[in-house]
Amino acid sequence: MASRRELNATDETAYSVGSETRQHVDLAWRYLQATDLASLPPTTVMKRSLTVRSVVSTSSSFALRSQRAVGRPDLQEIIEIGKGLQGAVFEQVGKSWAMKKEHGHNATLRTNLVHEASLHRSVYHAFAKYDAVIRSEVKVPQLLRIILDTDPFWDENLGKFPTEYRQPGTMVQMERILPLPKIIRRSLIAQFYPTNGVPLDATSVDEILNETANKHCLARTYLGRKTGPISPSRGFSLRNMPLYLDAMLTLELDVKGLATAMGEAFAIMHWGAGVDGDDVEFVLGTSALKEESQGGALDFQHRAVGFYLLDFGQCDAVDLEGEKDHVYQAFKGAMVTGDNQLFIPHFQRSRHVFESFRDGYIAAAAVIMEEKRINKFDAVEFMREYEEYAEEFLY
């Protein structure tokens, strides 16, 4: 049976570099030219580029199309890029945002977009509040606005949507996560496409690369499972492609750094936002840099690789004023349900990676608890309880 994650998958969700400028990136990140990477083995390409310290310079068709549309309203068409249980996702070419339009039947469910938007906003503000102290590598897309069916937005823009979506409804507009650049997607195909031992020729790689779904590539960081199928329900696809732990270790990615950041993210959700984090998603994607010399214009040909947290549709708020056992249970229960068990490192099978997750969680939670003067909870105690609880569910 397909998981909720598979059923509710979207192509490219939302985030942009935001306040980061070219000057800031020069100080902390390293630039990689796609033309230079092209001559390297696929494993080397991914080792160098799939890190939050990388900026890939690319002139792919996506980058060129997006760049041409900046400042050209006539080229800023609205295109469907994904569809899930809650609704359909759209890009507006040349813009830094994505739009998620709710299916009509979803409005009456607990997972409706208004509910998700409330939790999303809480998480975003918690990350913003504690960023200066915790400095987590994880980024959360900013929720820009909620558009209801009576909003004047529809009078001006409804006709720009594909025909089947030309009915006013509830929609959220978010900063967008851009797909991984073409040079990385090509390397993912070369490394992971099942060939039964027969290498793919260049023509076959190009055909796979140019399939529409494979242009919408975000990589899910499945630290909680050593190996598994790339796309169990559809055959091979780069859309929301899983990177399992063994693959990340083979590629020499910084799995401990990712685990630490993931632990920090759960601590911020729990103790900073009071959100349980049920069935959230962690992905590697990119964002367009902003050129300060060009008035903050987006530069789609320079793409910063980042680690992102998204998808709050299954989450619930947790009252931190409640009884300690109830709060702990809400957080523990969410951590072992949905696809969280795929993302969170397994506490025994990958102990060294889990310890990085645990240490990141405890350190970040301690900062937040001290700032908020929360005395009845203890992060070390909670993580000890989580391990005991997880032992009953993750075997």
N, C-alpha and C positions, 0 to 999 in steps of 0.2 A: 504494500500500500504506500502511496506517495505520502511524504511527510508534509506538515503544514508549510515548511519552508519551500518545498518544491511547488506546492499548489499556489502559494502566494508570492512566487518569485516575480521580480521586476527586472528589467534590463539594466537601466542605469538610473540610480536614484540621485541624491542631491548633496553637493557640498562644493564650495570653492575656497581658494586659499584665503579669501577675505582680507584680513589686515596685513597679511604677509606681502611684502614688496620684493622686487628684484634685489634690492640692496640687502634686505634681511636674509634672503635665500643665499646670496653670495657668502654670507658670513657662516651659515650653518649647514648648507647643503652642497652637493657636488653635481656638476653638470655632466650629462652624458649625451653625446651625439649619436643619434640613431644610425647615421652612416658609418660611424666607427664601430658600433656594436654589431653591425650586420656581418662583419667578417669573423666574428667570434663564435665558438660553439654555443649551442642553446643553453647549456647549464651555466656557462660563464655569463651570458647575457642576463639570465635571471638572477644569478648571484649578485651581480653588480647593480641591477636596476630595481629589483623587488625589495627595496628598503626605503624607509621614510626619510632617508637622507639624500635621495636621488631626484634629479630633475632631468627629464628626457626631452631633448630637442628633436622634434619630428616635423616632417612636412607631409604627413599622410593626407589622404583625401578628406578624412574627417576634420583634421586640423585646418586644412585649407578652406573647406566649405564653411566651417564655423568662423574662421578669421575673416572671410569675405563678407559674412553677414553682419559683423560688428558695425554698427552705425548705418546699416542698410535695412530699414524696416521692410522693404519689398522682398528681401531674401529671408526674413525671419519667420519662416513657415512653422506651423505647429504639426509635429509628427508623433504618432504613437510609437513608443519604444518599449512598452511592457504591459502586462496585464496579470492581475492576480485575483484573489478572492474578494478583496475590498474594492478594487477599481482598476482603472487603466492609467498608465503613466505616459506623459508626453514631454517631449523636449520642444523648446522654441529655439531654432537655430541661431547661434551667435549670442545667446543669453546664458547667464550663469545659473539659471534656475531650471527646475523641473516642476511639473504639475501632476498631481494625482487626483483624478476625477472619480468620485465614488459611484459604484453600481447602485441603482435605485434600491434594491432589496437590502443592501448593507446598512442603510441609514437607521433601521430599527434594531440592529444587533448591538450587542455590547462592544463589539469591535469597530463601531462606526468611526468615521474620520474625525469627527469633533472630539470624541473620547481620546483617540490616538493623539490628536494635535495637542490636547491639554497635557498629556504625559510627556510628549516629545518636547514641548516648550519647557517643562520643568527640568528635564534632563539637560537640555541645552544650557539653561541658565545656571544649573549647578556646575557644569563643566566650565563655563565662563567665570564663575565666581572663584573656583579653586584652582584655576589654571596657573596662576602666578606662583603658587606654592607647590602644587603637586607636579605640574608640568608633564602631564601624561601625553604620550605620543598619539593617543586616540582622539579623533575629532568627531564632532557631532554636527550634522547639517542643521543650519539655522532654518527654523520655520518662519517664512516671510509673511504669509497671510493666509487666512481662511476665507474662501469665497463661497457664499451661500447662493441658493438658487434665485434669490431676489436681488443679487448684487448687480450694479450697473455694468460690471465687467462683461456680463454675457451679451448685453446689447451691442457692444463694440466687437467682441471676439468670437461669438458663437459660430459664426460662419467660417472661421479659420480652422475649426476642428474637422477631423474626418466625419463623413456623413453620418455614420452610426452613433456619433457622440454629440450630435447637435441638439441636445436637450439641456436646459439649465439644470444644475444640480450642485451638490456640495463638492468643493475641490480645495486642496491645499497646495500652496506654492512654496517650494523649498529651494534652498541652495542645492546645487547638483554635484553628484559624484560623476566625473567623466570616466570613460572606460580606460583600461590599460592601453598604452600605445601599441601600434602595429608591430613594432620590433619585438615587444614582449609577447604579444599574441602569437606571432610566428614561432617563437621559441617554445611556447607552451604546446603548440601543435607538434613540433618536431620532437619534443620530449615525451609527450603523454598520449598522442594519438595511437590507438591500437592498430598495429600493422602486421602482427603475427610474424615478426622477424624480418619483414621485407621493408627496407627504408622507403619513405615517401620521396617521389621526385618533386622537383620545384613546381611543376604544373599542378600536381595534386595538392601541394601545400597552399598554393595560391587559390585554388578552387575552394578549399576548406576555409581559408582565411576570409574570402569574400562573401561567404554565406552571411545573410543579414544578422542572424542571431549571434554569430561569432564576432561581429563588430561591437557587440554590447557586452564587453568582458569585464566583470569584476571577479576577483578571486577570494573565495571564502577561506578563512584560516582555520581549518579543522584541527586544532591542537589536541582535541580529545580523542581522536581516532588515528591509529597508526597508518592504516591504509583502507581503501574502499573503492567503489566504482566511481568513475568520473561523472557519469550522468545516467543513473540507473533506469530512468523512465523514458529517455529520449534517444539513447545512444550518445555518441560524443558531441559535446557542445561546450564552447567557451563561455556561454552565458551563465553567470553565477557559478563559475567553475570551482569545485572543491580542491583545495590544496591540503592533503593529509600530512600528518606529522612526518612520516618516513620520507615523503617527497621533499618536504621543506628541509629536513636534515640532509638529504642527498644534495640539494641545491645550496647547502650551507647558509641558509637564511638565519636570521637572528631570532630563533624560536624563543629563547629565554627573554629577549627584549619584548617580543610580541606578547608572551605570557604575562610579563610584569605589567605591561600596558593594559592588558585585558583585565587583570586583577584590579588595577587602579580604577578602570572604568566601572566595574561592578560595585566597587566601594563608593564611587561618586553617585551612581544610580541609587544605591541603597540608602546611604546615610546623608548624602547631599540633597537628593531629589525626593526620597521616600517612594521610589518606584522599584518594583520587584525584579525587573529585567527579564521577564518571561519571554522566551523565544525571540530574543533580539539577535542581531546578525553583526558579525565583524568581517570586514572585507578590505582587501587592498584595491585601491582605485587611484584616480588622479584628479587634479584640479588645474585649471588654467591660471598661470601667474598673472599678476597685475603689474602693468608698467606705470610707475609713478611719473616717468618722463612724458608719458602720453595721457596724463590726467586720470590714471587708474584704469585705463582700457585693458580689456582681457587679451592675453597673448596665448592663444590656443596651441601655438606651435612650441611652447615651452610648458611642459606638463609635470607638475610636482606629484610624485608618488606619495600616497598617504595611507594611514590606517584608520578606518572609519567604523563608527557604531551607528546602526540604523534599525528601522523596523520595530516600532513600539506598539503595534496593533494588538498584540496579545497581552500586553503588560497591564498591571493593576497598581493603583496607589496603595501605599501602606502607611498607616498612621503611626508615626514614631512615638506618639504619646501613649500607645497601647502597651499591654503587658509584654514583658521581655520575651517570654516563650512564644507568644503569638507572632511577634515581629520576626523572631528568628525562624519560626516555622514557615512564614510567608516567603522569606528570602531563600531558605534552604529548598523549599518545595519548588520554587521557580527555577532554581539552578540545576535541578535534575530532570526537568521536563522539557518538552519541545526539542529544539535542536541545540539547547545550551550544552547538553552532554557531548555534542560534537565539537563545540568551540572550546569549552573549558577543559584544560588538561586533566587527564585521569589521575587521580591522587595516588594510585599504586602502579599502574602500568607504565607511566612516564613520570616517575617521582621527581626527577631533577627539574622537569619542566613545570610540574605542578608547584614545586617549591617557589619558583619564580612568581607564578600566579599568586600563591598564598602571601608571599612577602610583599608583593605590590599591593594586594588588597589590604593587608594589615597596616602598612605604612600610610596609605592614603586615608583609610578609615580613621586612623588615630588623629591625623591632621584635622579632619572634618569634625570628629567628635569633640576635640579640644576647642575648636573655634565655635561650635554650637553649644558647648558646655553640656554635652550629653554624658551623663554619669552612669546611667543604669546599664549601658551596653558596653561590651568589651570585644574588640575585633579578634583578639587571639582566642578568646573563648568561643566566639561565633565560628571561626574557621575550624576549630577542633570539633565543634558540634557538626559542622558541615561534613567533615571527613567521616565521622561516625554514621551520619545519615546517608551519605552517598554510598557507603559500603553496602547498604541494604538494597540500593536501587540500581547500581551500575554494574551488576554482575548478572 
